[in-house]
């Protein structure tokens, strides 16, 4: 097997790694409440994803007490 003739210097390896960047996660707006949310996830503020509610809201204790 072939071996490198010389040790790769710090500058050479760092120059090569300049293009290894981490992409920032995207963000989108929820169509229901217009809050920022991660893409392909349920909205943390209203719980909707693709027009369906995935978080069950607890019933209001004040509304139940009034009845």
Secondary structure, 3 states (H helix, E strand, C coil): CCCCCCCCCHHHHHHHHHHCCCCCCCCEECCCCCCEECCCCCCCCCCEECCEECCCCCCCHHHHHHC
